Amino acid sequence: MDLTGEYEDRHFVVTRGDSRIAVTIPRNSETAKLGRDNRFIIDDPDSPEPLAYLLTKPLKAGLTFNDQGIYKFVMQEVVSTDDDNLDLMIADYYKHFRREAFDDRQPNPDDHHGRTVWI
């Protein structure tokens, strides 16, 4: 009903596993560049496992006039990646900035780097 994946009435509650959120942001020169390939970390900064979202449904038409107005986006929860900086809460951070020096530890295949894998 409200894009959370939960539906309830007086006697029945079901969670469908659909985790989408609706976001309304102002239109400006930077937000005009956003599209379906953009990901975001949206969560409480104190959350132990910040959630990643992919912009899946950009609604940019009809809500602006003379380059002013708003955009409405629907975002789908996705699994965070190794390119996300969860400490800074910036998705795809390491696609644009270098990582600290690589240490000599061998990667552990069971280590999900603090991410919850739900797929």
N, C-alpha and C positions, 0 to 999 in steps of 0.2 A: 504494500500500500504506500509506503513512504520511502521506497528504494533501499530499505535496509535488509530485505530478504525475509522479514518476519511478517506474518499475518496472524491476527488474532481477532476472535469475536468473543462473545460471552462464555462459550463452552469449549472453544477449540483454539489451540495455539500450534503453529507449525513454523519451523525455520527451514527455508529452502536452500541455504548455503549461498545465497546470492548477496554479495557484499558490494553494493554500489552506493555512491554518495552523489548528491547534487550540489554543485558549487556555483555561486554567482559572484562574478568579479567585474570590476570596472573595465571598460574598453580604453586602452591606451596603445602607444606604439609598440610596447613590449608584449602585452597580452594579445595583440593582433597577430603575432607570430606563432602563437601556440596552436598545435595540431595534434593529430592522433598518435604521433610518435613521442609525445612528452609524458614523462612520469614524474610523480611527486611523492614525497614522504609527508603524510598528513596524520598527525597523532599528537597526543599530549607529550611534551618534552620529557616528562618523567616516566613515560611508558617503558617497560623493560624490553619490548619488542615493537618498535615503531612500524606502522603499516605503510606499504607502498601502494600507489594507485596509478593507473594508466588512464589518460584522457581518451575516452572511447566515443563520446558523442558531443562534439562541439556545436553549440547552437549560437552562431554569430550573426545570423540574419534576422532582421525585424525588430531588434531591440536597440538599434543605434540610429543616430541622425547627425549628420555633419561631423562624423568621427567622434561623437560622444555617445555614451550610453553604457550598456552592460552586455556581458556575455553570460550565457548559462551553459555549464558543462556537466555531463554525467561522467563520473570516474568509476572504474572497476578496480577492486582490490586485486593486486597481483603479487607474486612472490618477489621479495627484494633480491637484488643481485650483488655480486662482488664489486660492481661499480658504484654501488650506493654507499654514501658516507652516513651511517646511522647516527654517529655522534653529532654531526652538524645538521642532520635531518635534510640532506640534499641528495635527491635521486640522481644517478648517473654522474656523480661528482668526479670519479676517477676516470671517466672518459675525457675529461677536460683538464684535470690537474694530476701531476705525478704523485705516486705513492711515496711514503717514506722509504728509506733504504730497505731492501729485502733482507730479512734475517735468514739464518741457516736452518730453521726448523723445517722438517719434512711435513707436507700437508697431510692432515688426517681426513680420510674419506668420510668419516662419520661426523666431522665438525661442520656445522651449517653456519658458522660465523655469527651466532646469535640470532639467526633467522628461523622462523617457524615455516616449515615446508608443509603446505596443505593440499597441494595438487597430487 
